[in-house]
Amino acid sequence: QVQVVESGGGLVQPGGSLRLSCAASGIIFSSNAMGWYRQAPGKQRELVAAITSGGSTNYADSVKGRFTISRDNAKNTVYLQMNSLKPEDTAVYYCNANYGLYTYWGQGTQVTVSS
């Protein structure tokens, strides 16, 4: 059974930082591309950052220079370090694991940036 579980969300002031974690089980983690997506109220889900099985990364323009995605294959975990957070970063953040035709989603973790 595949499980994808996010953690680390919360309330943070503008300019602050958070680190999200996503633990995956039931898959060959090292073979999967992993991604972080977010969905704000009334908006479509959008890609925030992704990392391939080989470690290549890409980011949405809106988070470049502020967010960093990384993975630890020994721990079956992917991280999203978020710095210089802005109110517009407020959203539910979802973790995605993808291998070919197979894709798995977590339940999401809320990130709220507000003073």
DAFEN-V452266 format. One record per residue. N is the residue number from 0. SS is DSSP state (hx for helix, st for strand, lp for the rest). BURIAL is # if it has 24 or more other C-alpha atoms within 12 Angstrom, else .. Layout:
N	SS	BURIAL
N	SS	BURIAL
This chain:
0	lp	.
1	lp	.
2	st	.
3	st	#
4	st	#
5	st	#
6	st	#
7	lp	#
8	lp	#
9	st	#
10	st	#
11	st	#
12	lp	.
13	lp	.
14	lp	.
15	lp	#
16	lp	#
17	st	#
18	st	#
19	st	#
20	st	#
21	st	#
22	st	#
23	st	#
24	st	#
25	lp	.
26	lp	#
27	lp	.
28	hx	#
29	hx	#
30	hx	.
31	lp	#
32	st	#
33	st	#
34	st	#
35	st	#
36	st	#
37	st	#
38	st	#
39	lp	#
40	lp	.
41	lp	.
42	lp	.
43	lp	.
44	lp	.
45	st	#
46	st	#
47	st	#
48	st	#
49	st	#
50	st	#
51	lp	#
52	lp	#
53	lp	.
54	lp	.
55	lp	.
56	st	.
57	st	#
58	st	#
59	lp	.
60	hx	.
61	hx	.
62	hx	#
63	lp	.
64	lp	.
65	lp	#
66	st	#
67	st	#
68	st	#
69	st	#
70	st	#
71	st	.
72	lp	#
73	lp	.
74	lp	.
75	lp	#
76	st	#
77	st	#
78	st	#
79	st	#
80	st	#
81	st	#
82	lp	#
83	lp	#
84	lp	#
85	lp	#
86	hx	.
87	hx	.
88	hx	#
89	lp	#
90	st	#
91	st	#
92	st	#
93	st	#
94	st	#
95	st	#
96	st	#
97	st	#
98	st	.
99	lp	.
100	lp	.
101	st	.
102	st	.
103	st	#
104	st	#
105	lp	#
106	lp	.
107	lp	#
108	st	#
109	st	#
110	st	#
111	st	#
112	st	#
113	lp	.
114	lp	.
